[in-house]
């Protein structure tokens, strides 16, 4: 037997089933993601404590019962949104009203 062809390997799919996360497991994943963001983007981004509290303790976020993939996708979507929003932000020198 030789080696597997790349075209054959690219068609192999594997589905793994994981049980649902507990609230504590979700919190641990969120904390790890916050630390990762602070390490990678600490000079250009700051996550305020109230945002962390909302994600870690908020009933709305807890009710979503996201799995690990959904949490990472939420992080990526949020970062992409705010990166784009920052491109269009204008510094205000006086109040709007």
Backbone as CSV, one residue per row, in Angstrom:
resi,resn,N_x,N_y,N_z,CA_x,CA_y,CA_z,C_x,C_y,C_z
1,UNK,0.852,-1.173,0.000,0.000,0.000,0.000,0.893,1.230,0.000
2,UNK,0.511,2.233,-0.720,1.289,3.464,-0.797,0.705,4.528,0.098
3,UNK,0.796,5.754,-0.354,0.245,6.880,0.391,-1.104,7.257,-0.191
4,UNK,-1.881,8.010,0.583,-3.181,8.467,0.107,-3.008,9.680,-0.794
5,UNK,-3.770,9.728,-1.833,-3.789,10.859,-2.757,-4.409,12.065,-2.054
6,UNK,-3.886,13.277,-2.313,-4.410,14.502,-1.683,-5.897,14.696,-1.974
7,UNK,-6.333,14.374,-3.190,-7.749,14.533,-3.540,-8.615,13.614,-2.678
8,UNK,-8.127,12.413,-2.411,-8.851,11.473,-1.568,-8.911,11.985,-0.133
9,UNK,-7.787,12.445,0.380,-7.713,12.939,1.760,-8.625,14.140,1.961
10,UNK,-8.723,15.012,0.957,-9.547,16.214,1.106,-11.029,15.894,1.215
11,UNK,-11.424,14.690,0.847,-12.839,14.315,0.901,-13.220,13.547,2.165
12,UNK,-12.260,13.276,2.994,-12.538,12.560,4.243,-13.119,13.546,5.250
13,UNK,-14.241,13.178,5.827,-14.877,14.008,6.839,-15.041,13.189,8.110
14,UNK,-14.895,13.854,9.205,-15.027,13.200,10.488,-15.902,14.069,11.371
15,UNK,-16.927,13.487,11.908,-17.823,14.235,12.785,-17.666,13.702,14.201
16,UNK,-17.321,14.609,15.097,-17.174,14.247,16.501,-18.313,14.870,17.294
17,UNK,-18.824,14.130,18.221,-19.896,14.658,19.059,-19.335,14.949,20.445
18,UNK,-19.590,16.157,20.887,-19.219,16.560,22.241,-20.498,16.899,22.987
19,UNK,-20.513,16.595,24.247,-21.660,16.975,25.062,-21.729,18.492,25.207
20,UNK,-22.866,18.964,25.667,-23.028,20.407,25.844,-22.117,20.908,26.955
21,UNK,-21.660,22.148,26.800,-20.837,22.780,27.824,-21.686,23.122,29.038
22,UNK,-21.060,23.081,30.183,-21.695,23.637,31.380,-21.422,25.147,31.369
23,UNK,-22.113,25.881,32.224,-21.871,27.320,32.326,-20.411,27.604,32.696
24,UNK,-19.857,26.802,33.607,-18.460,27.010,34.014,-17.486,26.735,32.872
25,UNK,-17.757,25.743,32.045,-16.890,25.468,30.895,-16.956,26.615,29.882
26,UNK,-18.152,27.155,29.674,-18.293,28.309,28.772,-17.529,29.515,29.297
27,UNK,-17.647,29.760,30.588,-16.921,30.881,31.200,-15.422,30.705,31.013
28,UNK,-14.934,29.500,31.203,-13.502,29.235,31.035,-13.062,29.513,29.594
29,UNK,-13.874,29.107,28.625,-13.554,29.373,27.221,-13.562,30.867,26.927
30,UNK,-14.582,31.585,27.411,-14.635,33.037,27.218,-13.415,33.711,27.843
31,UNK,-13.043,33.307,29.048,-11.870,33.910,29.707,-10.606,33.677,28.884
32,UNK,-10.468,32.451,28.358,-9.312,32.153,27.504,-9.310,33.032,26.259
33,UNK,-10.467,33.243,25.672,-10.546,34.100,24.483,-10.222,35.552,24.827
34,UNK,-10.686,36.034,25.962,-10.340,37.394,26.395,-8.828,37.531,26.574
35,UNK,-8.204,36.541,27.233,-6.748,36.583,27.429,-6.018,36.562,26.086
36,UNK,-6.490,35.737,25.175,-5.892,35.651,23.839,-5.983,36.999,23.118
37,UNK,-7.153,37.631,23.183,-7.323,38.941,22.549,-6.412,39.989,23.165
38,UNK,-6.329,39.991,24.479,-5.478,40.968,25.160,-4.009,40.744,24.827
39,UNK,-3.618,39.505,24.671,-2.232,39.193,24.315,-1.940,39.605,22.868
40,UNK,-2.861,39.299,21.967,-2.647,39.573,20.546,-2.867,41.033,20.166
41,UNK,-3.852,41.685,20.802,-4.235,43.032,20.391,-4.212,44.035,21.532
42,UNK,-3.441,43.741,22.534,-3.426,44.573,23.729,-3.126,46.034,23.495
43,UNK,-2.303,46.338,22.507,-1.942,47.729,22.260,-2.995,48.461,21.443
44,UNK,-3.775,47.719,20.679,-4.757,48.369,19.806,-6.194,48.177,20.267
45,UNK,-6.394,47.378,21.314,-7.753,47.070,21.749,-7.774,46.828,23.246
46,UNK,-8.828,47.318,23.867,-9.003,47.083,25.306,-10.423,46.595,25.521
47,UNK,-10.562,45.524,26.267,-11.886,44.994,26.586,-12.245,45.500,27.973
48,UNK,-13.274,46.307,28.048,-13.655,46.890,29.335,-14.282,45.820,30.227
49,UNK,-14.135,45.994,31.517,-14.625,45.009,32.480,-16.130,44.799,32.363
50,UNK,-16.886,45.863,32.074,-18.341,45.704,31.964,-18.711,44.767,30.810
51,UNK,-17.924,44.773,29.726,-18.178,43.848,28.618,-17.883,42.413,29.047
52,UNK,-16.787,42.227,29.768,-16.454,40.889,30.270,-17.541,40.395,31.217
53,UNK,-17.991,41.279,32.113,-19.035,40.899,33.063,-20.316,40.496,32.346
54,UNK,-20.660,41.244,31.292,-21.872,40.941,30.532,-21.778,39.548,29.911
55,UNK,-20.637,39.244,29.321,-20.460,37.946,28.667,-20.379,36.825,29.692
56,UNK,-19.646,37.043,30.776,-19.417,35.975,31.750,-20.578,35.766,32.710
57,UNK,-21.310,36.836,33.032,-22.347,36.742,34.057,-23.748,37.055,33.564
58,UNK,-23.860,37.623,32.369,-25.163,38.053,31.869,-26.104,36.894,31.565
59,UNK,-27.343,37.061,31.921,-28.348,36.012,31.694,-28.610,35.810,30.206
60,UNK,-28.550,36.894,29.431,-28.826,36.795,27.993,-27.796,35.906,27.307
61,UNK,-26.530,36.118,27.613,-25.466,35.326,26.984,-25.524,33.885,27.483
62,UNK,-25.741,33.700,28.752,-25.822,32.348,29.310,-26.974,31.559,28.677
63,UNK,-28.088,32.234,28.412,-29.258,31.561,27.832,-28.992,31.044,26.418
64,UNK,-28.002,31.619,25.734,-27.691,31.159,24.375,-27.142,29.737,24.364
65,UNK,-26.439,29.363,25.409,-25.833,28.031,25.550,-25.001,27.655,24.321
66,UNK,-24.132,28.589,23.921,-23.269,28.354,22.760,-22.241,27.275,23.035
67,UNK,-21.877,26.566,21.969,-20.771,25.614,22.062,-19.474,26.346,21.709
68,UNK,-18.353,25.646,21.733,-17.065,26.274,21.491,-16.953,26.927,20.127
69,UNK,-17.453,26.263,19.092,-17.395,26.819,17.737,-18.206,28.094,17.649
70,UNK,-19.386,28.099,18.249,-20.240,29.287,18.213,-19.599,30.456,18.969
71,UNK,-18.941,30.165,20.073,-18.266,31.212,20.831,-17.136,31.810,20.008
72,UNK,-16.318,30.955,19.383,-15.220,31.468,18.549,-15.755,32.245,17.354
73,UNK,-16.843,31.774,16.741,-17.452,32.501,15.626,-17.989,33.854,16.092
74,UNK,-18.574,33.895,17.289,-19.056,35.162,17.836,-17.919,36.141,18.055
75,UNK,-16.803,35.649,18.560,-15.626,36.490,18.751,-15.141,37.034,17.413
76,UNK,-15.017,36.172,16.419,-14.531,36.578,15.096,-15.469,37.584,14.451
77,UNK,-16.769,37.336,14.526,-17.749,38.248,13.943,-17.677,39.615,14.608
78,UNK,-17.571,39.627,15.929,-17.491,40.888,16.667,-16.231,41.659,16.280
79,UNK,-15.104,40.960,16.215,-13.858,41.630,15.833,-13.941,42.203,14.425
80,UNK,-14.505,41.440,13.500,-14.646,41.926,12.124,-15.567,43.134,12.063
81,UNK,-16.654,43.088,12.800,-17.599,44.207,12.807,-16.919,45.474,13.323
82,UNK,-16.266,45.370,14.468,-15.647,46.555,15.053,-14.440,47.041,14.255
83,UNK,-13.727,46.127,13.617,-12.621,46.557,12.758,-13.147,47.401,11.605
84,UNK,-14.263,46.972,11.016,-14.870,47.747,9.933,-15.452,49.054,10.454
85,UNK,-16.099,48.988,11.606,-16.713,50.194,12.169,-15.665,51.257,12.471
86,UNK,-14.491,50.828,12.940,-13.429,51.785,13.253,-12.935,52.520,12.012
87,UNK,-13.031,51.876,10.870,-12.595,52.516,9.629,-13.475,53.714,9.289
88,UNK,-14.706,53.712,9.771,-15.660,54.763,9.433,-15.970,55.689,10.608
89,UNK,-15.228,55.536,11.694,-15.464,56.367,12.868,-14.860,57.748,12.669
90,UNK,-15.631,58.746,12.989,-15.159,60.126,12.910,-15.077,60.652,14.333
91,UNK,-13.977,61.255,14.665,-13.829,61.811,16.003,-14.682,63.063,16.114
92,UNK,-15.535,63.091,17.107,-16.403,64.257,17.317,-15.711,65.257,18.215
93,UNK,-15.718,66.510,17.811,-15.088,67.532,18.621,-16.100,68.262,19.483
94,UNK,-17.393,68.026,19.230,-18.428,68.630,20.038,-19.613,67.673,20.095
95,UNK,-20.482,67.802,21.058,-21.658,66.920,21.153,-22.553,67.064,19.939
96,UNK,-23.255,65.995,19.614,-24.177,66.043,18.473,-25.375,66.920,18.729
97,UNK,-25.838,66.982,19.965,-27.034,67.784,20.276,-26.693,69.031,21.023
